Amino acid sequence: MKILYGITKSNFGGAQRYVLDMAVAMKKQGHNVAVLCGGDGPLVHKLNGEKIRVIIIPGFGRDMDLLNDAPRLWFIIKTIWREKPDVFHINSAKMGGAGIFTGRLLGIHRIIFTAHGWAFNEPRAWWQRILIKFFTWVTILFAHKTICVSEKTKKDVERWPFIKDKLIVVYNGISSFNLDKRKDASFTVGTIAELHRIKGLDILLTAWGKFMKNHRAKLIIIGEGEERKNLENMAKNMGISDSVIFKGFIDDARRLLSSFDIFCMPSRSEGMPYALLEAGFAGLPVIATSVGGIPEIIEGGVTGALVPVENAEILFSTLVLLAGDEELRKRLGTNLRASIRENFSLEKMIEKTLELYL
């Protein structure tokens, strides 16, 4: 088959990781694969390293810009007309809308949309959420199938008119990876995330400020994003800068999970986060908010600790609990690793997705 993947941005969050995994797997199976995206970020360089053809949409980004997006839409139309893919697999809200319009206009045989989470669940103005819901409904309605990365993602929309039969749940999957040898014995809490407000890292810093009053430890934050300066200033104003280390973007950051004693994901919204799957695969005890697909990965008290969203006090008390109980940390990490290996394999994800292409 000729398969074209489309995604709005070429940074390297969960959706981009998904596109890379799918594109690499389909190329290995002998299919003709290309990726259509905006920007020249890490995703593009990783695809180039795998010798997968990339088509860059000039100036295409996440924010809506009706005046300047018209020529970008025309670029997408010309690209789809030239490529004539058998399968057009679109990811992210903006590419979803543009891809559905273009794919249907040009009669593409199979249009698949993967919902990595819903933008209408993010903190936004009410009118923005209404508009996003409408365009999301249109995207799902005109896609041949929509992949939801969690049962929660599916439940959020399955009662909308005319789309229930178009939805299918396919969990994100990961394969085995190597961990670096740990070099520092200091007690360490860590996270890997894009530095956006939706990731709730301000809540983590608030909890960390309380935690550091009676503990000696460090917090490592791996990732980059527009909130970095605000978070650094917050840590400075709280007087905890010495214990908080912002590492920035690190390629293949998952290898550094061996440096953590606890992995923390305080997100305000999630789909099916790869970083959490990888932390579990590495055998780490996890503290995460009970949002999106996270409760489908973490069973509270069995495979990790679930805390309410935007609740720094409970996050703080959970940090204290796990920090003081090494046996509990080992049990939670061992249980989670077994669950990840059984339920969230890359092979299962590829197999179930390929079935939708046929």
N, C-alpha and C positions, 0 to 999 in steps of 0.2 A: 504494500500500500504506500501511497504518498501521504505523509502525515505532516501537517503544519500546526505547531503549537503557537499560541498567542498569549502574551502577557504584557501588562501596561509598563511596568518598570523593570530595569535590569539590575537592581540592587540584589542583595542575597538574603531575603527573608524566607519564610516557610513556603510561600507560593512559588518562588523562584527555585527553591530546592526541589520541589515537586516536579516542576517543568524539566529541570536538569535530569532528574532520575528517570522520568518517563522518556525523554528524548534519547538518553544513552541506552536504555533498555530496548527501545524500539529499533534503534540503529543496529544493536547487536543481533536482533532477530532478522535483520536483512531488509528492513523497510527504509524508504526514502524519507528522511527526516529533515525539517528545517524549523527554526524558531523566529517568530516575529515579535519584536519588542521595542520599547522606547529606551533611549539612553545608551551609554557605553560602560555599564557597570560591571561588577564581578561576575554576574551571570554570563555576560557576553564572553569574558575571558575564559571562564570555565568551559563553555560550549566550544570555543575555538580550540581549547586544549584537547577536547574529545573529537575534534575535526567534524563538528556538526555545523552546518551552514546557518548563519545568523543574518536576518534582515532587520536593520535598524530603522525605526520610524523617526524621522528627524523631529526633535522637539516634543515628543509625546510624553506626557507625564500624568500623574494621578489627578491633579486639580483640573476642574472644568474650566475651559476657556473657549467659549462658543465662537468667537471671532477667529482665533488662530487654530482651532481644532478642525475647521472645515478642510483646509488643505491636507491635514494629517489623515482625515477620514478618506479623502480622495486617494492618498498614497496607499492606504489599506485596501481600498477597492481595486486599484490597479495591481497591487501585489497579489491579491486573491485571484483576480482574472488571469494573471500571468502564470501563477503557480498551479491553479486548478487541482487542489488537494482532494484526495478521497475522504480524508478526515481533517476537520478543522477543530482543534481542541483548545478552547479559550479559557483563560484564567484571569481573575480579578474583575472588579465591577466595570471599570471604564472600557477595558478591552472586551469584556462580555457584551456590553451594549453595542460597541462598534462592530464587533465580530458577528453578532447575531444579525444585525442589519445587512452587513456585507455578504455574509454567507447565504442568507435567504435570498437576497437580491440576485446573487449569481448562481443559485441552485446547487450549492455544495451538498454532496450526497449524505454526509454525516457530520453534524455539528454537536460537539460535546462541550458542556460547560461545567467546570469544577468550582464549587463554592467553598472557599477556604475559610469562610466566616462571612457574616453579613454586616455591611457598613452601617445599616440602620440600627444595629445594636450598640454602636459606638456613641459616646456622649456628643450629641449634635443638637442644633435647633430643631424644634418640632417640624417645621415646614421642610427642612432638609431631609428628615427621616421619611416624611410622606413621599417626597419626590423619589428618594432612593428606593423605597418599597415599590413604587409604581414601575420604575425602570428595571428593578430586579424581577418583578413578576413578568414583565414583557420578555426579558432575557430567557427566563425559565420556560415560558410559554412557547417560544419559537426555537429553543434548542431541541434537538431530538432526545437527548437525555441530559440530566443534570446530576453530577456526582456531588453528594454531600459527604464531607469528611468525618461527620459524626452523626449519631442519631439525633442529638440536640439541634444540629444544623438543619436536619430534615424537618423536625417537629416545628421549628420556627415558621415554616412556610407551607407545610403540607395541607393546611385547611384553606389556602387561597384557591380561588376558582380555577378549574380546568388544568391543574398542573400536578396533581397527586401522583398520577401514573408515570410522570416524567422523572421522578426523583428516585435515586438509588444511593444507598450508603456504601462507600468504599473507604475503609480506614487508610490513613497514611501508613506507610511501612518503611522500615529501615533495615539495612544489612549490617553485618558485623563490622567493627572498625577498631583500630589500634589506639591505645591510650599511652600517653607519655609517662615516663617514670616520674613519680612525685619527688620534688626536690626540697619542699618546705614543709616542715612538720607543724607549723602554726595552725591553730584551729581556724578553718576558713569556710565561710558561706559564700556561695557564688550563684551567678545567673548568666545566661546567654540570651540576649534579646536586642532587637532594634530599639533605639532610645526614643520611643514615641510615648505620648501620654497614655495611650491605650494599654501599655505594658505595666502601668502601676508602680513604676520604680520610685516615685515620690512617696508612696505608701511604705515601700520597703525601707527607704531612708529614715522615715519617721519611726518605724519600729526599731531600726538599727540604732538610732539615737538613744532609745530607752535601753536596749540590750547592752550597749557599751558602757552603761553606768556601773555595771557589776560584772563585766566579763572582759577578757582579753582575747581579741579575735580580729580577723579582717574580713572585709566584704569585697569580693572581686566582681566587677560588672564588665562583661565582654560584649561589645556591640557599639554601633555608631548610630546617630540620628539627630534630628533637630532639637531634641530635649537635652542634649549633653551639657550645654552651658548652664541651663537652668538647674540641672541636677548637681553639677559641680558647685554652683553657687549655693544651693540648698545645703549640701554637705558642709561647705565652708561656714555658712551662717550658723549651722547647728554645732559647730566645733568638732566634727567627726571626720574631717578630711584625711587625717593621718591614718584612719582605719578603713577608708574606702578607696579602692583602686579602680580607676576607669581605664580599661585596657584598650578601648577602641575596637575597631573591626579586626578580627584575626581570622585568616583563612583556615578552614578546617578546625574551628575552635573546639569541637567536641573532643579532640585528643587531650585537651587540658582539663577535662572533667575529673581526672584522677587527682587534681589539686584541691578538690572540694571535699568537705565533710558533710555539707548539706547543700542541696540545690533548691533554690527558691524561685517561684514563678507567681508574682502577685498581680497578674493581669486583670484588667477591667473587662476584657472580652477576648475570646480565643476561638479557634476552630478546632484543629487537632494538631497541637504544637509539636514540631519535630524536636525542639530542644528538650522537651519533657520526655519524649520517647528515648532520646539518646541518654539523658541523665539516668533513666530507668535501666537502660541496657548496660550502663556503666556500673550499676548496682548502688546508686546513691539514694539515700533517704530524701524524699521530696516534700516540700511544703508548697502548696499551690491553691489558688482561689478556685472556688466551685463555680466556674463559668464555662460556657461552651461545651466542648467535648472533653474537658479535663476530668469530670467525674466518671467518664467511660474508660479512662486510663487509671485513675487513682480511686481506690476504695478506702475511705477514711479509716485509719487505724489498722488497716491490713497491708496495703501497698503504699501508703503515704499518709500525709496529713492534709486535709482540706480545710480552708479557712474562708470566711465570708469576704466578699469583694469590698475593697476600700475600708477595711477594719484593721488599722495599725495595731490596736491593742491586742487583739487575738493573735495576729501575726507575731507580735513580740512575745506573748506568753507561749506560743508554740515553738518559737526559736529557743526559749529558755528550757522548755521540756526536752526537746531533742538534743540540745547541747549538753544537757546533764545526764543523758542516758545513752551510753554507747551501745548497749545491747539492743535497745529499741531501734536505734539507727540501723544496725546491722540487719535486724529482722525485716524492717520495712524495705530496705534496699534489696535484700535477697528475694523477697516476695515480688517486688516490682520487676526485677530483672527476669524472673521466670514468666511473668505475665506478658511482658513486652515480647519476649522470644516466641511465645505461643500465639499471640493475637495480632501482632503488628509487624509482620514480615514484609519486606519489599517484594518478595516473590508473589505473595497473595495479592498485593496491590496491583502489580503489573498484570497478573492473570485476570483479575476481575475487570480491570479497565480495558484490556484488549478485547474481552467479550463484547463490550459496548461499541467497539469500532467496526464490528463485522455486520 
